[in-house]
Amino acid sequence: MTTAVKPIPEGMHSITPHLICAGAADAVEFYRKAFNAVELVRLQRPDGKLMHASVRIGDATLMLVDEAPECRAVGPKALKGTPVIIHLYVEDADAVMQQAEAAGATITMPAADMFWGDRYGQLEDPFGHRWSVATHKRDVTPEEMNDAMRKFASGEGT
């Protein structure tokens, strides 16, 4: 009896971040300490670098690999930054940001209540990846959000 293979494996989502890190094994450990990540898979090359690793953070999977410049795979530090922010929803944004900072992250925007209804902040991990951390606090209609955004942009408040 043959069973059909699922086109999206169990536990995965349609979009899954795959981060290139200088020191992917260290990144796995950082994500464990910062975001309570659970390691799922680790494939180590003969030279000790990671060819692939997967961790679970909340209900999402994050894949990691060590830099391999010969394959045009370099991390954000080698590129001198990244235009990508990984968004993480959590139960308590302030607590998670404090935990991530204690693990070695740099807070780039302290958590604050935002006009779109989230408690929201940003940080950079030790590998150069940028994260936003949020807890949804209140539902806001599109009209309320647009009005609040106009006030925010004009300096009238959050």
VMD Tcl script that builds the backbone (N, CA, C; Angstrom):
set m [mol new atoms 474]
animate dup $m
set s [atomselect $m all]
$s set {name element resname resid chain x y z} {
  {N N MET 1 A 0.833 -1.175 0.000}
  {CA C MET 1 A 0.000 0.000 0.000}
  {C C MET 1 A 0.883 1.246 0.000}
  {N N THR 2 A 0.610 2.149 -0.917}
  {CA C THR 2 A 1.375 3.376 -1.038}
  {C C THR 2 A 0.575 4.538 -0.471}
  {N N THR 3 A 1.220 5.332 0.354}
  {CA C THR 3 A 0.554 6.530 0.865}
  {C C THR 3 A 1.106 7.745 0.130}
  {N N ALA 4 A 0.237 8.701 -0.096}
  {CA C ALA 4 A 0.640 9.910 -0.809}
  {C C ALA 4 A 1.527 10.770 0.090}
  {N N VAL 5 A 2.530 11.337 -0.511}
  {CA C VAL 5 A 3.419 12.253 0.197}
  {C C VAL 5 A 2.763 13.623 0.191}
  {N N LYS 6 A 2.761 14.278 1.351}
  {CA C LYS 6 A 2.177 15.614 1.444}
  {C C LYS 6 A 3.102 16.611 0.755}
  {N N PRO 7 A 2.567 17.491 -0.093}
  {CA C PRO 7 A 3.418 18.469 -0.767}
  {C C PRO 7 A 4.044 19.468 0.200}
  {N N ILE 8 A 3.401 19.731 1.325}
  {CA C ILE 8 A 3.973 20.547 2.394}
  {C C ILE 8 A 4.096 19.622 3.594}
  {N N PRO 9 A 5.339 19.328 4.024}
  {CA C PRO 9 A 5.522 18.352 5.104}
  {C C PRO 9 A 4.797 18.749 6.389}
  {N N GLU 10 A 4.464 17.757 7.165}
  {CA C GLU 10 A 3.805 17.960 8.454}
  {C C GLU 10 A 4.627 18.930 9.310}
  {N N GLY 11 A 3.940 19.906 9.887}
  {CA C GLY 11 A 4.602 20.867 10.760}
  {C C GLY 11 A 5.229 22.053 10.048}
  {N N MET 12 A 5.199 22.071 8.731}
  {CA C MET 12 A 5.770 23.175 7.965}
  {C C MET 12 A 4.644 24.080 7.475}
  {N N HIS 13 A 5.022 25.292 7.071}
  {CA C HIS 13 A 4.075 26.247 6.510}
  {C C HIS 13 A 4.504 26.578 5.085}
  {N N SER 14 A 3.676 27.264 4.349}
  {CA C SER 14 A 3.995 27.598 2.961}
  {C C SER 14 A 5.261 28.429 2.851}
  {N N ILE 15 A 5.477 29.323 3.801}
  {CA C ILE 15 A 6.700 30.132 3.820}
  {C C ILE 15 A 7.453 29.808 5.098}
  {N N THR 16 A 8.728 29.472 4.958}
  {CA C THR 16 A 9.572 29.138 6.094}
  {C C THR 16 A 10.896 29.874 5.942}
  {N N PRO 17 A 11.251 30.742 6.897}
  {CA C PRO 17 A 12.555 31.413 6.802}
  {C C PRO 17 A 13.692 30.403 6.832}
  {N N HIS 18 A 14.706 30.661 6.017}
  {CA C HIS 18 A 15.915 29.831 5.956}
  {C C HIS 18 A 17.088 30.795 6.090}
  {N N LEU 19 A 17.681 30.856 7.274}
  {CA C LEU 19 A 18.696 31.855 7.574}
  {C C LEU 19 A 20.104 31.330 7.346}
  {N N ILE 20 A 20.920 32.162 6.727}
  {CA C ILE 20 A 22.339 31.881 6.560}
  {C C ILE 20 A 23.057 32.593 7.694}
  {N N CYS 21 A 23.878 31.860 8.423}
  {CA C CYS 21 A 24.551 32.416 9.595}
  {C C CYS 21 A 26.034 32.085 9.574}
  {N N ALA 22 A 26.839 33.039 9.989}
  {CA C ALA 22 A 28.239 32.753 10.287}
  {C C ALA 22 A 28.226 32.138 11.676}
  {N N GLY 23 A 28.253 30.812 11.730}
  {CA C GLY 23 A 28.155 30.111 13.006}
  {C C GLY 23 A 26.752 29.622 13.268}
  {N N ALA 24 A 26.223 28.807 12.381}
  {CA C ALA 24 A 24.837 28.346 12.502}
  {C C ALA 24 A 24.608 27.528 13.773}
  {N N ALA 25 A 25.589 26.758 14.223}
  {CA C ALA 25 A 25.416 25.991 15.472}
  {C C ALA 25 A 25.243 26.956 16.642}
  {N N ASP 26 A 26.011 28.047 16.643}
  {CA C ASP 26 A 25.855 29.063 17.691}
  {C C ASP 26 A 24.495 29.737 17.577}
  {N N ALA 27 A 24.009 29.922 16.357}
  {CA C ALA 27 A 22.691 30.528 16.151}
  {C C ALA 27 A 21.596 29.625 16.714}
  {N N VAL 28 A 21.712 28.325 16.515}
  {CA C VAL 28 A 20.734 27.390 17.081}
  {C C VAL 28 A 20.690 27.568 18.592}
  {N N GLU 29 A 21.851 27.661 19.224}
  {CA C GLU 29 A 21.916 27.831 20.677}
  {C C GLU 29 A 21.331 29.180 21.096}
  {N N PHE 30 A 21.634 30.240 20.343}
  {CA C PHE 30 A 21.075 31.556 20.647}
  {C C PHE 30 A 19.550 31.520 20.568}
  {N N TYR 31 A 18.986 30.946 19.514}
  {CA C TYR 31 A 17.529 30.907 19.358}
  {C C TYR 31 A 16.886 30.063 20.459}
  {N N ARG 32 A 17.599 29.049 20.934}
  {CA C ARG 32 A 17.107 28.255 22.054}
  {C C ARG 32 A 16.995 29.149 23.298}
  {N N LYS 33 A 18.048 29.911 23.577}
  {CA C LYS 33 A 18.057 30.771 24.763}
  {C C LYS 33 A 17.128 31.977 24.608}
  {N N ALA 34 A 17.115 32.580 23.430}
  {CA C ALA 34 A 16.370 33.825 23.215}
  {C C ALA 34 A 14.879 33.599 23.021}
  {N N PHE 35 A 14.525 32.559 22.258}
  {CA C PHE 35 A 13.133 32.365 21.854}
  {C C PHE 35 A 12.578 30.990 22.226}
  {N N ASN 36 A 13.265 30.268 23.084}
  {CA C ASN 36 A 12.835 28.927 23.499}
  {C C ASN 36 A 12.703 27.967 22.324}
  {N N ALA 37 A 13.575 28.113 21.345}
  {CA C ALA 37 A 13.547 27.235 20.172}
  {C C ALA 37 A 13.846 25.791 20.586}
  {N N VAL 38 A 13.253 24.872 19.851}
  {CA C VAL 38 A 13.491 23.443 20.041}
  {C C VAL 38 A 14.155 22.929 18.768}
  {N N GLU 39 A 15.325 22.346 18.914}
  {CA C GLU 39 A 16.035 21.823 17.744}
  {C C GLU 39 A 15.330 20.578 17.217}
  {N N LEU 40 A 15.118 20.556 15.886}
  {CA C LEU 40 A 14.439 19.439 15.241}
  {C C LEU 40 A 15.399 18.570 14.445}
  {N N VAL 41 A 16.304 19.224 13.699}
  {CA C VAL 41 A 17.208 18.510 12.800}
  {C C VAL 41 A 18.556 19.219 12.791}
  {N N ARG 42 A 19.634 18.429 12.684}
  {CA C ARG 42 A 20.973 18.994 12.529}
  {C C ARG 42 A 21.757 18.073 11.604}
  {N N LEU 43 A 22.195 18.612 10.475}
  {CA C LEU 43 A 23.038 17.875 9.527}
  {C C LEU 43 A 24.376 18.600 9.459}
  {N N GLN 44 A 25.398 17.935 9.956}
  {CA C GLN 44 A 26.714 18.553 10.069}
  {C C GLN 44 A 27.621 18.060 8.948}
  {N N ARG 45 A 28.331 19.016 8.324}
  {CA C ARG 45 A 29.302 18.673 7.287}
  {C C ARG 45 A 30.549 18.076 7.948}
  {N N PRO 46 A 31.391 17.389 7.165}
  {CA C PRO 46 A 32.629 16.825 7.732}
  {C C PRO 46 A 33.532 17.891 8.390}
  {N N ASP 47 A 33.458 19.135 7.918}
  {CA C ASP 47 A 34.296 20.190 8.515}
  {C C ASP 47 A 33.676 20.778 9.779}
  {N N GLY 48 A 32.526 20.244 10.220}
  {CA C GLY 48 A 31.886 20.700 11.445}
  {C C GLY 48 A 30.817 21.756 11.240}
  {N N LYS 49 A 30.798 22.394 10.082}
  {CA C LYS 49 A 29.772 23.408 9.824}
  {C C LYS 49 A 28.433 22.724 9.558}
  {N N LEU 50 A 27.357 23.493 9.751}
  {CA C LEU 50 A 26.028 22.926 9.529}
  {C C LEU 50 A 25.600 23.097 8.077}
  {N N MET 51 A 25.235 21.982 7.473}
  {CA C MET 51 A 24.668 22.006 6.132}
  {C C MET 51 A 23.188 22.354 6.216}
  {N N HIS 52 A 22.575 21.947 7.339}
  {CA C HIS 52 A 21.160 22.236 7.551}
  {C C HIS 52 A 20.834 22.020 9.021}
  {N N ALA 53 A 20.003 22.896 9.540}
  {CA C ALA 53 A 19.428 22.708 10.869}
  {C C ALA 53 A 18.014 23.266 10.821}
  {N N SER 54 A 17.155 22.712 11.637}
  {CA C SER 54 A 15.793 23.218 11.778}
  {C C SER 54 A 15.479 23.325 13.253}
  {N N VAL 55 A 14.827 24.434 13.608}
  {CA C VAL 55 A 14.339 24.614 14.969}
  {C C VAL 55 A 12.879 25.017 14.896}
  {N N ARG 56 A 12.167 24.750 15.972}
  {CA C ARG 56 A 10.777 25.171 16.081}
  {C C ARG 56 A 10.732 26.293 17.108}
  {N N ILE 57 A 10.136 27.419 16.694}
  {CA C ILE 57 A 9.878 28.547 17.585}
  {C C ILE 57 A 8.369 28.759 17.549}
  {N N GLY 58 A 7.733 28.553 18.687}
  {CA C GLY 58 A 6.269 28.620 18.698}
  {C C GLY 58 A 5.712 27.557 17.778}
  {N N ASP 59 A 4.896 27.977 16.803}
  {CA C ASP 59 A 4.305 27.014 15.868}
  {C C ASP 59 A 4.982 27.052 14.503}
  {N N ALA 60 A 6.172 27.680 14.433}
  {CA C ALA 60 A 6.852 27.832 13.142}
  {C C ALA 60 A 8.213 27.140 13.151}
  {N N THR 61 A 8.636 26.743 11.974}
  {CA C THR 61 A 9.956 26.169 11.789}
  {C C THR 61 A 10.872 27.225 11.184}
  {N N LEU 62 A 12.094 27.257 11.657}
  {CA C LEU 62 A 13.137 28.137 11.147}
  {C C LEU 62 A 14.282 27.232 10.714}
  {N N MET 63 A 14.731 27.387 9.473}
  {CA C MET 63 A 15.845 26.591 8.970}
  {C C MET 63 A 17.097 27.451 8.979}
  {N N LEU 64 A 18.248 26.807 9.230}
  {CA C LEU 64 A 19.519 27.511 9.287}
  {C C LEU 64 A 20.588 26.737 8.537}
  {N N VAL 65 A 21.578 27.480 8.071}
  {CA C VAL 65 A 22.727 26.891 7.392}
  {C C VAL 65 A 23.925 27.786 7.663}
  {N N ASP 66 A 25.106 27.199 7.708}
  {CA C ASP 66 A 26.326 27.984 7.841}
  {C C ASP 66 A 26.651 28.692 6.531}
  {N N GLU 67 A 27.333 29.812 6.667}
  {CA C GLU 67 A 27.783 30.525 5.472}
  {C C GLU 67 A 28.620 29.593 4.598}
  {N N ALA 68 A 28.496 29.760 3.286}
  {CA C ALA 68 A 29.291 29.026 2.296}
  {C C ALA 68 A 29.535 29.991 1.141}
  {N N PRO 69 A 30.505 30.892 1.299}
  {CA C PRO 69 A 30.741 31.915 0.262}
  {C C PRO 69 A 30.960 31.330 -1.128}
  {N N GLU 70 A 31.529 30.126 -1.185}
  {CA C GLU 70 A 31.759 29.481 -2.481}
  {C C GLU 70 A 30.447 29.148 -3.192}
  {N N CYS 71 A 29.349 29.128 -2.440}
  {CA C CYS 71 A 28.010 28.889 -3.008}
  {C C CYS 71 A 27.166 30.160 -2.996}
  {N N ARG 72 A 27.807 31.309 -2.815}
  {CA C ARG 72 A 27.137 32.605 -2.730}
  {C C ARG 72 A 26.127 32.640 -1.577}
  {N N ALA 73 A 26.446 31.938 -0.497}
  {CA C ALA 73 A 25.596 31.913 0.687}
  {C C ALA 73 A 26.335 32.604 1.827}
  {N N VAL 74 A 25.991 33.870 2.047}
  {CA C VAL 74 A 26.606 34.630 3.130}
  {C C VAL 74 A 25.509 35.268 3.970}
  {N N GLY 75 A 25.827 35.493 5.227}
  {CA C GLY 75 A 24.856 36.054 6.159}
  {C C GLY 75 A 24.843 37.572 6.141}
  {N N PRO 76 A 23.968 38.164 6.937}
  {CA C PRO 76 A 23.784 39.613 6.929}
  {C C PRO 76 A 25.019 40.395 7.372}
  {N N LYS 77 A 25.845 39.823 8.235}
  {CA C LYS 77 A 27.050 40.562 8.653}
  {C C LYS 77 A 28.017 40.712 7.481}
  {N N ALA 78 A 28.168 39.661 6.674}
  {CA C ALA 78 A 29.039 39.742 5.497}
  {C C ALA 78 A 28.474 40.728 4.480}
  {N N LEU 79 A 27.149 40.862 4.460}
  {CA C LEU 79 A 26.492 41.788 3.539}
  {C C LEU 79 A 26.359 43.193 4.125}
  {N N LYS 80 A 26.818 43.356 5.370}
  {CA C LYS 80 A 26.732 44.634 6.089}
  {C C LYS 80 A 25.285 45.067 6.309}
  {N N GLY 81 A 24.423 44.094 6.626}
  {CA C GLY 81 A 23.035 44.393 6.947}
  {C C GLY 81 A 22.062 43.533 6.172}
  {N N THR 82 A 20.794 43.685 6.509}
  {CA C THR 82 A 19.729 42.943 5.842}
  {C C THR 82 A 18.496 43.826 5.712}
  {N N PRO 83 A 17.777 43.723 4.620}
  {CA C PRO 83 A 16.526 44.458 4.495}
  {C C PRO 83 A 15.334 43.668 5.034}
  {N N VAL 84 A 15.588 42.492 5.598}
  {CA C VAL 84 A 14.519 41.589 6.029}
  {C C VAL 84 A 14.361 41.644 7.545}
  {N N ILE 85 A 13.120 41.692 8.002}
  {CA C ILE 85 A 12.812 41.572 9.421}
  {C C ILE 85 A 11.926 40.342 9.589}
  {N N ILE 86 A 12.295 39.470 10.511}
  {CA C ILE 86 A 11.505 38.282 10.810}
  {C C ILE 86 A 10.546 38.667 11.932}
  {N N HIS 87 A 9.251 38.513 11.697}
  {CA C HIS 87 A 8.235 38.927 12.676}
  {C C HIS 87 A 7.845 37.740 13.538}
  {N N LEU 88 A 7.874 37.946 14.856}
  {CA C LEU 88 A 7.579 36.885 15.812}
  {C C LEU 88 A 6.465 37.337 16.746}
  {N N TYR 89 A 5.307 36.672 16.688}
  {CA C TYR 89 A 4.232 36.934 17.637}
  {C C TYR 89 A 4.429 36.042 18.853}
  {N N VAL 90 A 4.299 36.629 20.039}
  {CA C VAL 90 A 4.508 35.909 21.294}
  {C C VAL 90 A 3.449 36.335 22.306}
  {N N GLU 91 A 3.378 35.628 23.412}
  {CA C GLU 91 A 2.428 35.947 24.476}
  {C C GLU 91 A 2.808 37.240 25.206}
  {N N ASP 92 A 4.119 37.515 25.370}
  {CA C ASP 92 A 4.577 38.670 26.125}
  {C C ASP 92 A 5.814 39.254 25.444}
  {N N ALA 93 A 5.595 40.262 24.604}
  {CA C ALA 93 A 6.691 40.849 23.821}
  {C C ALA 93 A 7.799 41.395 24.718}
  {N N ASP 94 A 7.451 42.060 25.805}
  {CA C ASP 94 A 8.464 42.624 26.689}
  {C C ASP 94 A 9.354 41.536 27.282}
  {N N ALA 95 A 8.751 40.460 27.754}
  {CA C ALA 95 A 9.517 39.373 28.358}
  {C C ALA 95 A 10.430 38.705 27.334}
  {N N VAL 96 A 9.924 38.478 26.129}
  {CA C VAL 96 A 10.733 37.826 25.099}
  {C C VAL 96 A 11.880 38.731 24.671}
  {N N MET 97 A 11.631 40.020 24.564}
  {CA C MET 97 A 12.720 40.934 24.196}
  {C C MET 97 A 13.791 40.967 25.287}
  {N N GLN 98 A 13.377 40.950 26.557}
  {CA C GLN 98 A 14.351 40.900 27.660}
  {C C GLN 98 A 15.139 39.597 27.616}
  {N N GLN 99 A 14.460 38.494 27.348}
  {CA C GLN 99 A 15.115 37.190 27.259}
  {C C GLN 99 A 16.115 37.178 26.109}
  {N N ALA 100 A 15.724 37.728 24.954}
  {CA C ALA 100 A 16.618 37.771 23.794}
  {C C ALA 100 A 17.825 38.667 24.072}
  {N N GLU 101 A 17.598 39.789 24.739}
  {CA C GLU 101 A 18.710 40.681 25.083}
  {C C GLU 101 A 19.681 39.978 26.027}
  {N N ALA 102 A 19.169 39.265 27.005}
  {CA C ALA 102 A 20.017 38.524 27.937}
  {C C ALA 102 A 20.827 37.446 27.215}
  {N N ALA 103 A 20.266 36.909 26.120}
  {CA C ALA 103 A 20.955 35.876 25.342}
  {C C ALA 103 A 21.975 36.464 24.368}
  {N N GLY 104 A 21.971 37.810 24.198}
  {CA C GLY 104 A 22.966 38.435 23.323}
  {C C GLY 104 A 22.426 39.304 22.211}
  {N N ALA 105 A 21.105 39.463 22.121}
  {CA C ALA 105 A 20.519 40.325 21.089}
  {C C ALA 105 A 20.715 41.793 21.470}
  {N N THR 106 A 20.649 42.656 20.467}
  {CA C THR 106 A 20.691 44.095 20.674}
  {C C THR 106 A 19.299 44.651 20.400}
  {N N ILE 107 A 18.724 45.327 21.388}
  {CA C ILE 107 A 17.417 45.950 21.198}
  {C C ILE 107 A 17.622 47.186 20.322}
  {N N THR 108 A 16.931 47.238 19.201}
  {CA C THR 108 A 17.041 48.389 18.298}
  {C C THR 108 A 15.823 49.294 18.386}
  {N N MET 109 A 14.736 48.766 18.946}
  {CA C MET 109 A 13.508 49.539 19.165}
  {C C MET 109 A 12.788 48.905 20.348}
  {N N PRO 110 A 12.810 49.564 21.510}
  {CA C PRO 110 A 12.137 48.978 22.675}
  {C C PRO 110 A 10.650 48.743 22.397}
  {N N ALA 111 A 10.090 47.746 23.049}
  {CA C ALA 111 A 8.663 47.434 22.875}
  {C C ALA 111 A 7.811 48.606 23.348}
  {N N ALA 112 A 6.790 48.897 22.577}
  {CA C ALA 112 A 5.842 49.965 22.901}
  {C C ALA 112 A 4.489 49.598 22.305}
  {N N ASP 113 A 3.433 50.194 22.839}
  {CA C ASP 113 A 2.096 49.987 22.285}
  {C C ASP 113 A 1.979 50.769 20.985}
  {N N MET 114 A 1.550 50.093 19.928}
  {CA C MET 114 A 1.486 50.697 18.600}
  {C C MET 114 A 0.043 50.915 18.151}
  {N N PHE 115 A -0.104 51.839 17.220}
  {CA C PHE 115 A -1.436 52.236 16.747}
  {C C PHE 115 A -2.198 51.113 16.071}
  {N N TRP 116 A -1.517 50.088 15.611}
  {CA C TRP 116 A -2.212 48.994 14.927}
  {C C TRP 116 A -2.680 47.915 15.907}
  {N N GLY 117 A -2.443 48.115 17.208}
  {CA C GLY 117 A -2.991 47.210 18.205}
  {C C GLY 117 A -2.005 46.242 18.824}
  {N N ASP 118 A -0.741 46.304 18.434}
  {CA C ASP 118 A 0.263 45.391 18.975}
  {C C ASP 118 A 1.187 46.109 19.955}
  {N N ARG 119 A 1.695 45.373 20.901}
  {CA C ARG 119 A 2.868 45.772 21.677}
  {C C ARG 119 A 4.018 45.267 20.824}
  {N N TYR 120 A 4.934 46.137 20.403}
  {CA C TYR 120 A 5.854 45.827 19.306}
  {C C TYR 120 A 7.229 46.414 19.581}
  {N N GLY 121 A 8.273 45.636 19.307}
  {CA C GLY 121 A 9.646 46.113 19.393}
  {C C GLY 121 A 10.506 45.393 18.379}
  {N N GLN 122 A 11.752 45.845 18.234}
  {CA C GLN 122 A 12.668 45.213 17.283}
  {C C GLN 122 A 14.015 44.961 17.950}
  {N N LEU 123 A 14.705 43.938 17.440}
  {CA C LEU 123 A 16.039 43.604 17.926}
  {C C LEU 123 A 16.861 43.031 16.788}
  {N N GLU 124 A 18.171 43.007 16.999}
  {CA C GLU 124 A 19.081 42.347 16.061}
  {C C GLU 124 A 19.784 41.242 16.817}
  {N N ASP 125 A 19.790 40.045 16.232}
  {CA C ASP 125 A 20.451 38.931 16.895}
  {C C ASP 125 A 21.961 39.010 16.645}
  {N N PRO 126 A 22.753 38.212 17.352}
  {CA C PRO 126 A 24.210 38.296 17.203}
  {C C PRO 126 A 24.728 37.919 15.814}
  {N N PHE 127 A 23.872 37.399 14.956}
  {CA C PHE 127 A 24.273 36.948 13.623}
  {C C PHE 127 A 23.869 37.945 12.552}
  {N N GLY 128 A 23.275 39.076 12.977}
  {CA C GLY 128 A 22.904 40.147 12.060}
  {C C GLY 128 A 21.474 40.080 11.547}
  {N N HIS 129 A 20.713 39.083 11.978}
  {CA C HIS 129 A 19.323 38.980 11.542}
  {C C HIS 129 A 18.462 39.890 12.402}
  {N N ARG 130 A 17.537 40.590 11.762}
  {CA C ARG 130 A 16.636 41.513 12.452}
  {C C ARG 130 A 15.310 40.824 12.743}
  {N N TRP 131 A 14.784 41.084 13.926}
  {CA C TRP 131 A 13.532 40.487 14.386}
  {C C TRP 131 A 12.622 41.579 14.908}
  {N N SER 132 A 11.328 41.448 14.646}
  {CA C SER 132 A 10.337 42.236 15.361}
  {C C SER 132 A 9.595 41.258 16.257}
  {N N VAL 133 A 9.270 41.718 17.448}
  {CA C VAL 133 A 8.604 40.879 18.444}
  {C C VAL 133 A 7.323 41.599 18.842}
  {N N ALA 134 A 6.203 40.898 18.800}
  {CA C ALA 134 A 4.920 41.563 19.064}
  {C C ALA 134 A 3.963 40.669 19.825}
  {N N THR 135 A 3.103 41.346 20.588}
  {CA C THR 135 A 1.957 40.719 21.230}
  {C C THR 135 A 0.745 41.532 20.811}
  {N N HIS 136 A -0.243 40.858 20.244}
  {CA C HIS 136 A -1.453 41.562 19.829}
  {C C HIS 136 A -2.267 41.899 21.069}
  {N N LYS 137 A -2.556 43.192 21.261}
  {CA C LYS 137 A -3.233 43.666 22.476}
  {C C LYS 137 A -4.685 44.050 22.234}
  {N N ARG 138 A -4.989 44.555 21.028}
  {CA C ARG 138 A -6.362 44.976 20.764}
  {C C ARG 138 A -6.625 44.924 19.264}
  {N N ASP 139 A -7.853 44.628 18.924}
  {CA C ASP 139 A -8.264 44.627 17.527}
  {C C ASP 139 A -8.596 46.050 17.111}
  {N N VAL 140 A -8.171 46.420 15.929}
  {CA C VAL 140 A -8.374 47.767 15.399}
  {C C VAL 140 A -8.972 47.624 14.002}
  {N N THR 141 A -10.025 48.375 13.715}
  {CA C THR 141 A -10.613 48.334 12.376}
  {C C THR 141 A -9.657 49.030 11.403}
  {N N PRO 142 A -9.764 48.751 10.109}
  {CA C PRO 142 A -8.929 49.454 9.134}
  {C C PRO 142 A -9.095 50.979 9.220}
  {N N GLU 143 A -10.304 51.432 9.472}
  {CA C GLU 143 A -10.541 52.874 9.579}
  {C C GLU 143 A -9.823 53.457 10.792}
  {N N GLU 144 A -9.938 52.776 11.938}
  {CA C GLU 144 A -9.252 53.234 13.148}
  {C C GLU 144 A -7.734 53.236 12.940}
  {N N MET 145 A -7.237 52.206 12.258}
  {CA C MET 145 A -5.806 52.103 12.011}
  {C C MET 145 A -5.332 53.247 11.111}
  {N N ASN 146 A -6.075 53.539 10.050}
  {CA C ASN 146 A -5.704 54.643 9.157}
  {C C ASN 146 A -5.706 55.977 9.895}
  {N N ASP 147 A -6.719 56.217 10.710}
  {CA C ASP 147 A -6.791 57.454 11.483}
  {C C ASP 147 A -5.613 57.545 12.450}
  {N N ALA 148 A -5.342 56.451 13.162}
  {CA C ALA 148 A -4.234 56.433 14.123}
  {C C ALA 148 A -2.892 56.591 13.405}
  {N N MET 149 A -2.748 55.990 12.208}
  {CA C MET 149 A -1.507 56.111 11.456}
  {C C MET 149 A -1.273 57.567 11.048}
  {N N ARG 150 A -2.327 58.244 10.618}
  {CA C ARG 150 A -2.193 59.661 10.242}
  {C C ARG 150 A -1.738 60.495 11.437}
  {N N LYS 151 A -2.340 60.237 12.590}
  {CA C LYS 151 A -1.949 60.957 13.808}
  {C C LYS 151 A -0.508 60.636 14.184}
  {N N PHE 152 A -0.140 59.363 14.084}
  {CA C PHE 152 A 1.217 58.932 14.417}
  {C C PHE 152 A 2.231 59.613 13.479}
  {N N ALA 153 A 1.939 59.580 12.181}
  {CA C ALA 153 A 2.847 60.158 11.191}
  {C C ALA 153 A 2.976 61.682 11.349}
  {N N SER 154 A 1.926 62.314 11.839}
  {CA C SER 154 A 1.967 63.762 11.998}
  {C C SER 154 A 2.547 64.165 13.373}
  {N N GLY 155 A 2.879 63.166 14.181}
  {CA C GLY 155 A 3.477 63.455 15.482}
  {C C GLY 155 A 2.470 63.691 16.588}
  {N N GLU 156 A 1.192 63.407 16.335}
  {CA C GLU 156 A 0.161 63.637 17.345}
  {C C GLU 156 A 0.106 62.515 18.392}
  {N N GLY 157 A 0.821 61.436 18.184}
  {CA C GLY 157 A 0.829 60.359 19.182}
  {C C GLY 157 A 0.747 58.996 18.568}
  {N N THR 158 A 0.783 58.003 19.444}
  {CA C THR 158 A 0.691 56.610 19.022}
  {C C THR 158 A -0.691 56.148 19.305}
}
mol reanalyze $m
mol bondsrecalc $m
mol representation Tube
mol addrep $m
